C-alpha cells in the first residue's frame, strides 16, 4: 500500500520525467528538421513519409537518451523538494533515508519496464523506419549496405562471394559459391554476373560454370545463362550495416546465432546492440540513486548547482557508454564487459554518494 509520501514523490517522478520528454522532443524535432529540410525538399520526400520519419525519430531518440532525461528530471524535482525543505521534513518525521528512496525505486521500476518494452520491440521498428528514410532521402549518395567484396558463410556447407552488388538493379559481379562436405570441397559455382529476380525469388547466372570435384576427374558444366534458386537471400549478398538495430529481441538472438555459424566479422557489433537492450533500462535504477544523492541536500547555489553536477555526471555516463561500445565494435574487446562496465562504475559511484547523502 502506497503512503501519501510515496504517491507524492512517485507523481513527481513520473510527471517530471514525462514533462521533460515532452519538452525536449519538439526541440529535437525542430533542430533535426532545420538541419535536414534542404535535403527533404531537394529529394521531394512525401509529406506522410516525413511525418512517419519524425514519429520514428521520436521513439528512436527517446529510447537512446532516456537515461539522461530521467537523470535530469529526478535531479530537478528532488532539488525543488530540498530547496523547499520538504526532504528535511520527511526525514525529521522519522522516515529513514532508505524508506525515503522507496517511491524512487518504484518509479525507476516503471521506467525500466517501459524502457525494456520500448528497447526490445518499439525501438527496433522505429530504427528501421528511421534509417530507411535517412538513406532514401537524406544520404542518397551513401550506401546503407555492404556492396563490395561480400564474403559470407550461409550454412555449414555453403560459402558465397560477390565482388560487387548493385542494390538498385539487384545485380552482382564475379559471383562464387563453394559447397563443402566436412573439409572436402564437393562443387564450386562461378558466374561473371548474378541477377536477383524479385518476381519469383530466383537468380539468373551469366557465364555460368559449375565444377564438381571428383576423385577421378572433375566434371564441368557451363552455360551462357542459367536460372536457379539458392538457399541464401538477397540480404546475404548485401548485408545491411544497421540490421541489428532493426530486429526485436527474439529476432536478434536468432540472427546472432545464425551469423556466428556463418563466421560473420560483425558479431561484436550485434552483441553490443543485444546487451544494451538490457543495460540501458537497468541504468534507470543507478542514475536514480545518483540523482537523489546529489540533489537531496540543500546547497548554497540552489537547483542550478545540482543541475550542473547532474549534467556533468550524465555526460560522463554517455561518454563511457559510447566509448566502450565503440571499442567492442571495432576490436576484440568483450561486448558484455563494454555494455555493463559503465553501469558497474556508476553503481559504485551511486553507493558512495548514497552513503554520503545519508550523513
C-alpha positions in Angstrom: 0.0 0.0 0.0 1.5 3.3 -1.1 1.6 6.1 1.6 0.9 9.8 0.9 4.7 10.3 0.8 5.1 7.5 -1.8 2.3 8.8 -4.0 3.6 12.4 -3.7 7.1 11.6 -4.8 6.1 9.0 -7.4 3.7 11.5 -9.0 6.6 14.0 -9.2 9.0 11.3 -10.5 6.8 10.2 -13.4 5.3 13.6 -14.1 8.6 15.4 -14.3 10.2 12.7 -16.5 7.2 12.8 -18.9 7.2 16.6 -18.9 10.9 16.7 -19.7 10.5 14.3 -22.6 7.5 16.3 -24.0 9.6 19.5 -23.8 12.8 18.1 -25.4 11.2 16.1 -28.2 9.7 19.1 -30.1 13.1 20.9 -29.7 14.9 17.8 -31.1 12.5 17.6 -34.0 12.8 21.3 -34.7 16.7 21.1 -34.7 16.6 18.0 -36.9 14.2 19.4 -39.3 16.2 22.7 -39.6 19.3 20.6 -40.4 17.6 18.3 -42.9 14.9 20.4 -44.6 17.0 21.2 -47.6 17.6 17.5 -48.4 14.0 16.6 -47.7 12.8 19.3 -50.2 15.5 18.6 -52.7 14.7 14.9 -52.8 10.9 15.5 -52.7 10.2 13.3 -49.8 6.4 12.8 -49.5 4.7 14.6 -46.5 3.3 11.5 -45.0 6.8 9.8 -45.1 8.3 12.9 -43.4 5.6 12.7 -40.6 6.3 9.0 -40.2 10.0 9.6 -40.1 9.6 12.1 -37.2 7.4 9.6 -35.3 10.2 7.0 -35.7 12.7 9.8 -34.8 10.9 10.5 -31.5 10.8 6.8 -30.5 14.4 6.2 -31.6 15.9 9.1 -29.7 13.7 8.8 -26.7 15.0 5.3 -26.3 18.6 6.4 -26.8 18.6 9.3 -24.4 16.0 8.3 -21.8 18.7 7.7 -19.1 19.8 11.4 -19.4 16.3 12.7 -19.4 15.4 10.5 -16.4 18.6 11.6 -14.5 17.9 15.4 -15.1 14.2 15.1 -14.2 15.0 13.3 -10.8 17.6 16.0 -10.0 15.1 18.7 -11.0 12.2 17.8 -8.8 14.3 16.4 -5.9 16.3 19.7 -5.8 12.9 21.6 -5.6 11.9 19.3 -2.6 15.3 20.0 -0.9 15.1 23.8 -1.5 11.6 23.8 0.0 13.0 21.9 3.0 10.5 19.1 2.2 13.2 16.4 2.3 14.3 17.6 5.8 10.6 17.5 6.8 10.2 13.9 5.5 13.4 12.7 7.3 12.6 14.6 10.5 9.2 12.8 10.8 11.1 9.5 11.5 11.3 8.3 7.9 14.7 6.6 7.2 16.7 7.7 4.1 16.2 4.2 2.6 12.4 4.4 3.2 12.5 7.9 1.6 14.0 6.2 -1.5 11.2 3.6 -1.9 9.0 5.7 -4.3 12.1 6.5 -6.4 12.7 2.8 -6.8 9.0 2.2 -7.7 9.3 5.0 -10.3 12.6 3.5 -11.6 10.9 0.1 -12.0 8.0 1.6 -14.0 10.5 3.5 -16.3 12.7 0.3 -16.5 9.8 -1.8 -17.6 8.7 0.8 -20.2 12.3 1.1 -21.4 12.6 -2.7 -21.8 9.4 -2.9 -23.8 10.5 0.0 -26.0 14.1 -1.3 -26.4 13.0 -4.8 -27.2 10.2 -4.1 -29.6 9.2 -0.5 -30.4 12.7 1.0 -30.9 13.8 -1.7 -33.4 10.8 -1.0 -35.6 11.4 2.8 -35.3 15.1 2.3 -36.1 14.3 0.5 -39.3 11.9 3.3 -40.5 14.3 6.0 -39.3 17.4 4.5 -41.1 15.5 3.7 -44.3 14.3 7.3 -44.6 17.8 8.6 -43.9 19.3 6.5 -46.7 16.4 7.1 -49.1 16.1 10.9 -48.9 19.0 12.3 -46.7 22.0 10.2 -47.7 21.0 9.2 -51.2 24.6 9.1 -52.4 25.8 6.9 -49.4 25.3 3.2 -49.0 23.5 1.5 -46.2 24.6 -1.9 -47.3 27.9 -3.6 -47.8 28.2 -3.9 -51.5 31.8 -4.7 -52.3 33.8 -7.9 -51.6 31.0 -9.6 -49.7 32.1 -13.0 -48.3 29.5 -14.9 -46.3 29.1 -18.4 -44.8 25.5 -19.3 -45.5 25.4 -22.6 -43.5 27.8 -25.4 -42.5 28.3 -26.4 -46.2 28.0 -23.2 -48.3 30.1 -20.1 -48.7 29.4 -17.3 -51.2 31.4 -14.4 -52.5 30.5 -11.4 -54.7 32.9 -8.7 -55.7 30.2 -6.1 -56.1 26.4 -6.0 -55.8 24.2 -3.1 -57.1 21.3 -2.9 -54.7 19.2 -0.8 -57.1 19.5 -3.1 -60.1 19.8 -6.3 -57.9 22.8 -7.4 -60.0 26.2 -8.6 -58.9 29.6 -9.3 -60.4 32.1 -12.1 -60.0 29.8 -14.5 -58.0 31.2 -17.6 -56.4 29.5 -20.4 -54.4 31.5 -23.2 -52.7 29.9 -26.3 -51.3 31.8 -28.4 -48.8 31.2 -31.8 -47.2 33.1 -31.5 -44.0 36.5 -30.2 -45.1 36.1 -31.6 -48.6 35.1 -29.3 -51.5 32.3 -31.0 -53.4 31.5 -28.4 -56.1 32.1 -24.8 -57.0 29.8 -22.5 -58.9 31.1 -19.3 -60.6 29.4 -16.7 -62.7 30.5 -13.3 -64.2 27.1 -11.9 -63.3 24.3 -12.7 -61.0 20.8 -11.1 -61.1 18.1 -11.5 -58.5 14.6 -11.9 -60.0 12.2 -10.4 -57.5 9.0 -11.8 -59.1 9.8 -15.4 -58.2 12.9 -15.1 -55.9 15.2 -16.9 -58.4 18.6 -16.0 -59.6 19.9 -15.7 -63.2 23.6 -16.5 -63.7 25.5 -15.3 -66.7 28.6 -17.2 -68.0 27.7 -20.0 -65.5 30.4 -22.5 -64.7 30.0 -25.4 -62.2 32.9 -27.6 -61.3 32.1 -30.9 -59.5 35.1 -32.3 -57.7 35.6 -36.0 -58.4 38.3 -38.3 -57.2 39.0 -39.5 -60.8 38.2 -36.5 -62.9 36.4 -33.2 -62.3 33.0 -32.7 -64.0 32.5 -29.3 -65.7 29.1 -27.8 -66.5 28.9 -24.5 -68.3 26.1 -22.4 -69.7 25.8 -18.8 -71.1 22.8 -18.3 -68.9 21.2 -20.3 -66.1 18.1 -19.7 -63.9 18.3 -21.3 -60.5 17.4 -21.0 -56.8 19.7 -20.8 -53.8 19.3 -21.3 -50.1 20.5 -17.7 -49.4 18.5 -14.5 -49.5 19.3 -11.2 -51.2 20.2 -9.8 -47.8 23.1 -12.3 -47.7 24.6 -10.6 -50.8 24.1 -7.1 -49.4 24.1 -7.2 -45.6 22.5 -4.0 -44.1 25.0 -2.3 -41.8 22.4 -1.3 -39.2 20.5 -4.6 -39.3 20.9 -5.5 -35.6 19.1 -2.2 -34.5 16.0 -3.1 -36.6 15.4 -6.6 -35.1 13.3 -7.2 -32.0 15.0 -9.2 -29.2 13.8 -12.6 -30.3 14.8 -12.0 -33.9 18.1 -10.5 -32.8 19.0 -13.6 -30.8 18.2 -15.9 -33.8 20.1 -13.5 -36.1 23.3 -13.6 -33.9 23.3 -17.4 -33.7 22.9 -17.6 -37.4 25.7 -15.1 -38.0 28.0 -16.9 -35.6 27.6 -20.1 -37.7 28.4 -18.1 -40.8 31.6 -16.7 -39.3 30.5 -13.1 -39.5 33.1 -10.5 -38.6 30.4 -8.2 -37.1 29.4 -10.4 -34.2 30.7 -7.9 -31.6 28.6 -5.1 -33.1 25.5 -7.2 -33.0 26.1 -8.4 -29.4 26.7 -4.8 -28.2 23.2 -4.0 -29.5 21.8 -7.1 -27.7 23.4 -6.3 -24.3 22.4 -2.7 -24.5 18.7 -3.7 -24.7 19.2 -4.8 -21.0 21.9 -2.5 -19.7 20.2 0.8 -20.6 16.9 0.1 -18.8 18.8 -1.2 -15.7 20.7 2.1 -15.6 17.4 3.8 -14.6 18.0 2.5 -11.0 21.6 3.5 -10.8 21.0 7.0 -12.2 18.0 7.5 -9.9 20.2 6.7 -6.8 22.9 9.1 -8.0 20.4 11.8 -8.8 18.7 11.6 -5.4 22.1 11.5 -3.6 23.3 14.6 -5.4 20.1 16.7 -5.2 18.5 15.8 -1.8 20.9 18.1 0.0 20.1 21.8 0.1 23.0 23.7 -1.4 24.0 27.3 -1.3 23.9 27.6 -5.1 20.4 26.0 -5.2 19.0 24.0 -8.1 21.5 25.4 -10.6 24.4 23.7 -8.8 22.6 20.4 -8.7 21.7 20.6 -12.4 25.3 21.4 -13.3 26.6 18.4 -11.4 23.9 16.3 -12.9 24.6 17.3 -16.4 28.3 16.7 -15.9 27.7 13.2 -14.5 25.1 12.4 -17.2 27.6 13.4 -20.0 30.3 11.3 -18.4 27.9 8.3 -18.3 27.0 8.7 -22.0 30.7 9.2 -22.9 31.6 5.9 -21.1 28.7 4.1 -22.8 29.7 5.3 -26.3 33.5 4.8 -25.8 33.2 1.2 -24.5 30.5 0.3 -27.1 32.8 1.6 -29.9 35.8 -0.3 -28.5 33.8 -3.6 -28.6 32.5 -3.0 -32.1 35.9 -2.1 -33.5 38.1 -4.7 -31.7 38.1 -8.0 -29.8 37.0 -6.2 -26.5 34.2 -8.2 -24.8 30.8 -6.8 -25.7 29.2 -7.8 -22.4 32.0 -6.0 -20.5 31.7 -3.0 -22.7 28.0 -2.6 -22.2 27.9 -3.3 -18.5 31.1 -1.6 -17.4 29.6 1.9 -17.3 26.7 0.6 -15.1 29.2 -1.1 -12.8 31.3 2.1 -12.4 28.3 4.3 -11.8 26.8 1.7 -9.4 29.9 2.1 -7.3 29.6 5.8 -7.5 25.9 5.6 -6.5 26.8 3.6 -3.4 29.5 6.1 -2.4 27.2 9.1 -3.0 24.3 7.4 -1.2 26.4 6.8 1.9 27.5 10.5 2.0 23.9 11.7 1.5 22.7 9.6 4.4 25.0 11.6 6.7 
